[in-house]
Every structure is written in structure tokens, then in C-alpha cells.
Amino acid sequence: MLPINVGGHAAYQELVVSQLREYYPDTDTIPESAWYIAEQFFLLDLSYVDELLKGAYSIFGPEPRLPSDMIRTYLVSLKFKVTSYTDWAMQLKLNPFYTIISGFVVGDTPGVGTFYDFNKRLWENDFKQLNPHEKFKKAKAKRPNKNGTKAESTEKETVESLLESYQRDELQIEIPFSRLYDVFQHSFLRQSVQRNLIDMDSLKIAGDGMPVVTSARERKKRICNCIDDNIYNCQCKRYFSQPDCDVGWDSSRECFYHGYDCYTLTAPCSDNDLPVFALLHPASRHDSIGFIHTWFAMKHVLSDTSVNKLLLDAAHDAMPIYEYCRDKRITPFIDLNEKRGIKVKYKDDFTVGEDGIPVCKAGLKMKPDGVEYKKYRAKFRCPKYNQQHGCRCNDPCSDKPKRTVHLALKDNPRIFNIPPRNSEKWKTEYNARTSAERNNKRQKIDYKLEDGKHRSTREWYCRLYGIMMLQHLDAWDLPFTSTIRTRIAQAA
């Protein structure tokens, strides 16, 4: 039958007060840290979840647990750092305090299977994984030559082609966790906006990827018979237990890992580094590609949101992103990546005259050699070079037969920013990008994101967005006096 919440959030509060008076007549026996968590959930109204998920239940069968109680008890388990459904179901039976603030009656708590059944109702896909288990092996990311740098992308698609596809609506945006995001948006994100923690009408966005380790190694097995023919390195399909994960390079830990790359868009305008949207990508996916997928998925669910500033690190230093920002009137604050041009070593080899023409070490003006419009740069060559005789200079400035120099055009959105990169205003704005890294630390270290040990993408999304909900909940100010203790005293 359908879940019916008689009394709404007020009924939950009455149940909490009455059971706390019965099981904890001496309120001093509860630690202050536990009281603080109880106050947070006592004031958190989740009655919207009951209406949202009503269509996910059948009109037949036994009466189900209230969705608001199920999402609340899951958030309480994350708050107390209990990472297993089995352990939490046991804690609910042993600890009345956990049961009471979850909204259940002591002695009547859900079992392990109820949690998995509830998560299915938050997931709009028939399968708990996004990709089929049987697939071909993927090329492994290569270890970068320089420590602390990200691995090169293994994707066949480029930032330019991906942006064009999204803008032509060739890619269908599917968000199987849309119900889960509706809970996050209505009961948490919107509440933070109403509390003036985030300005959605003029939003500043910072983005960054974060490695999420799901297992020690990649689990796969053969489904072909090639080994019977002594073919041990065949290219046939394999069965992957976690098909949405793969092997990527963790530049901070300097090691390969198996899992996801969690790309999160945060609001650095808030003092609490609050997350706005997040997607789980394969570990081998480059941050620039992950940003494009995450950005358009966010625009799909938050179509009315107006973003005016974009703060990204050097991994996103791609010309198509600058062009997209210029077309959408978004001010980009992106650090330069030397791999994509503008290297310092040219400065000792030539100078640029007042007319904008580079001058070589011999004091001769270099000759124009075409314009690369896609890269927003002009090309100049050695003035003493021709195709028949090569370089005829007595003192060549390069070991190559033809010395060329590239200069950025004046309409280059990558080089000529407003405000300029060397200005204090640009540096002040870009420094706020570290909010994305602080958000990653909050999720991975404080709330132990990687301790979930789940095997499905559905469970990982539930854990990720549950933590994001708690990040918003922690940012809200509580009343100076304890609401629960005041209600208990009044009822005494």
C-alpha cells in the first residue's frame, strides 16, 4: 500500500519528545555532541520525501516504512560514521537513541533488506549499474612523467566535440538518480538558498574531480573460450563486477586506483563550500571531460540557475571551454596549463616590437606564416628561411631547420582575460576555487566517503548525495536554546 504520513513533521517531533522522556528521563546522560545531532534532525523537515516517492510504491501489499523515516535514518547513520547497512540495522536494535531520532518506535526498526529496497525507489533505472557487466577491456591510463600531474585522457572524444554534441542536443542527458537529487534540491539546497548561504540568481561555480577508491583491484573474468585454444591475451569481452568503474591515476597519492572520479560543482560564494551537483565518472576520465558531462547534467536539473563565474584548475585549460564561456557570458577563471602553449622558454629567443611583430636574436623581423584561428594564434617564421635552401642565417637560433614562433591573437579568450590574470582581482577570485578541494576533503575525510565498500553505482550515489545533504545540514545555524529539551520540559 502507499505510504501515508499522518501529521507530517509535527508527528515526528511528538514521537521523538515522548520517547526521549520515556527512555532518557535524565537528559544529562546523553553527550552534547549527540544532542547537537538530535537537534539538527529534530528541526529538519523531510515530509516532502513522502509525497515525492508516493508513486514509487504499489497500492497493494503491506504498509511500508515512511520514506521520510528511511532517508532520515540513513542520514543519521552517515552522521555517526556507520558505513554498513548490516551494522546500522543492528545499532537500531541495540541503541534506542538512534531509533528515536530516526523516527522509529523503539523495538520496531527496519531490517537490512529494507534499506536496499528503499534505495531502489530512489533510483529510476531498472539496473543498479549504468553500464552492462559484459564489455571490452579499456586502455589503461598511463603514468605521467612528472609527479603531481594528472594522467593524459584515454577518452576518444575531445572537449570540443563533446561540447558541440551537447549544444546540438545529440547527447541524451539521463540522470537515474533524479528522485534522489529532488530530495537533495528541495529539502537541502533550496533551504540553503533561503538562508542566504547560496545565491542561485548569480551563482559562482568551482569544480574539481576527486578519486574514489571502491576496491583494491579491478574484478573481471573471462566469458570466452579462447584460453582453451591457448590464447591468453584475447580482446574478447570480459565480465566486470563493477562495470561503471575502471583504473585511473591518482595524482595526489601517486598511484593507480580502481573506482570512480567524483566530479563536484560547489558554490564558493558560501563560507561552507556547499556542493550544488556531482556526478560519478570512470576513474580514467580526465577532469576536463568530466566537467563537461557534469556541467550539462547540472544545467538539465537546474535550468533556471544563472552562473556568472566559473573557477577551474589548469586541467580545464582548453580553448573550447573559454569559447563556451564567452558565448554564455560567463567569466572564466582558469589557470594556464603550459602543455597547451605559452611557454616561458621563448622569452630569451626573441622580442616583440611595437608593431606586434616578433624580432629574432639577430635583430630581424620575423615573417608572417599564417594564422591558426582555432587556436587563436598567429605564426611567424625565421626571415632567412626558404624552402629551397632552408635557414641561411650565420648564427641559427634553433637546431630545427625552420624556426617558428606563435603569438596569441588579441581576441584570444584564453590569454586575454577580463580581469587580466596578473591582476589582484583575478587572483582573489581564483583563490576561491580551493572551495572545491575543501569540499572533497569534507566528503572523503570527514564523512569517510570511500568507506562505503559498495559494489553498485546506485549505492554509491545514495552515499554521495547523503553526504552532500549533511554538508548543507551542518551549515545551518541552530537556535541558541535546545528545542528538544524545551519541549521535554514543557511536557513534564
PEFEN-V897374 format. One record per pair of residues at least 12 apart in sequence whose C-alpha atoms are under 6 Angstrom apart, sorted by sequence separation. I is the first residue (numbers start at 1). J is the second residue. D is the distance in Angstrom with one decimal. If there is no record, write none. Layout:
BEGIN
I_J_D ; I_J_D
END
This chain:
BEGIN
246_258_5.5 ; 265_277_5.3 ; 368_380_4.4 ; 369_381_6.0 ; 246_259_5.8 ; 264_277_5.9 ; 367_380_5.3 ; 245_259_4.8 ; 264_278_4.2 ; 366_380_5.9 ; 367_381_5.3 ; 223_238_5.8 ; 245_260_5.5 ; 263_278_5.6 ; 279_294_5.9 ; 366_381_5.6 ; 222_238_5.0 ; 263_279_5.5 ; 366_382_5.3 ; 367_383_5.4 ; 50_67_5.4 ; 221_238_5.6 ; 262_279_5.9 ; 366_383_4.9 ; 50_68_5.8 ; 221_239_5.3 ; 262_280_4.6 ; 49_68_5.4 ; 220_239_5.3 ; 261_280_5.9 ; 317_336_5.9 ; 220_240_4.4 ; 260_280_6.0 ; 261_281_5.0 ; 47_68_5.9 ; 219_240_6.0 ; 260_281_5.4 ; 261_282_5.7 ; 309_330_5.4 ; 313_334_5.5 ; 314_335_4.6 ; 382_403_5.5 ; 46_68_5.4 ; 89_111_5.7 ; 219_241_5.9 ; 260_282_4.8 ; 261_283_4.6 ; 308_330_4.7 ; 309_331_4.8 ; 310_332_4.8 ; 311_333_4.8 ; 312_334_4.9 ; 313_335_5.3 ; 314_336_5.3 ; 381_403_5.8 ; 89_112_5.9 ; 260_283_4.4 ; 309_332_5.9 ; 310_333_5.9 ; 311_334_6.0 ; 314_337_5.1 ; 381_404_4.4 ; 259_283_5.6 ; 380_404_5.5 ; 380_405_5.2 ; 86_112_5.6 ; 379_405_5.8 ; 85_112_5.8 ; 379_406_4.7 ; 288_316_4.9 ; 378_406_5.6 ; 73_102_4.6 ; 378_407_5.2 ; 72_102_5.7 ; 377_407_5.3 ; 377_408_4.2 ; 376_408_6.0 ; 377_409_5.0 ; 376_409_5.5 ; 69_103_5.6 ; 248_283_4.5 ; 9_45_5.8 ; 246_282_5.6 ; 247_283_5.7 ; 248_284_4.1 ; 376_412_5.3 ; 245_282_4.9 ; 246_283_5.5 ; 247_284_5.9 ; 9_47_5.9 ; 8_47_5.7 ; 217_258_5.8 ; 213_258_5.7 ; 214_259_4.8 ; 213_259_4.6 ; 212_259_5.6 ; 212_260_5.1 ; 212_261_6.0 ; 211_261_4.7 ; 125_176_5.6 ; 210_261_5.4 ; 124_176_4.9 ; 210_262_5.0 ; 123_176_5.7 ; 209_262_5.5 ; 123_177_5.1 ; 209_263_4.2 ; 2_57_5.8 ; 208_263_5.7 ; 1_58_5.6 ; 2_59_5.3 ; 122_179_5.3 ; 207_264_5.8 ; 1_59_4.0 ; 122_180_5.3 ; 207_265_4.5 ; 1_60_4.5 ; 206_265_5.7 ; 1_61_5.2 ; 206_266_5.3 ; 1_62_5.8 ; 3_64_5.9 ; 205_266_5.7 ; 1_63_5.3 ; 205_267_5.1 ; 3_66_5.8 ; 204_267_5.9 ; 56_121_5.7 ; 198_270_5.9 ; 197_270_5.5 ; 209_287_5.9 ; 16_100_5.6 ; 12_103_6.0 ; 322_413_6.0 ; 333_430_5.9 ; 136_237_4.3 ; 150_251_5.5 ; 135_237_5.0 ; 149_251_5.6 ; 135_238_5.7 ; 148_251_5.0 ; 204_307_5.9 ; 134_238_5.5 ; 202_306_5.6 ; 203_307_4.6 ; 134_239_4.5 ; 200_305_5.8 ; 201_306_5.4 ; 202_307_5.8 ; 203_308_6.0 ; 204_309_4.8 ; 205_310_5.1 ; 206_311_4.6 ; 207_312_5.8 ; 133_239_5.4 ; 133_240_5.1 ; 141_248_5.8 ; 133_243_5.2 ; 131_243_5.9 ; 131_244_6.0 ; 311_433_5.4 ; 153_286_5.1 ; 160_320_5.4 ; 273_435_5.2 ; 268_432_5.9 ; 273_439_5.9 ; 268_435_5.5 ; 266_436_5.9 ; 206_433_5.4 ; 208_436_5.8 ; 207_436_5.8 ; 206_436_5.9 ; 129_456_5.8 ; 128_456_5.9 ; 129_457_5.3 ; 128_458_5.1 ; 83_452_5.4 ; 17_488_6.0
END
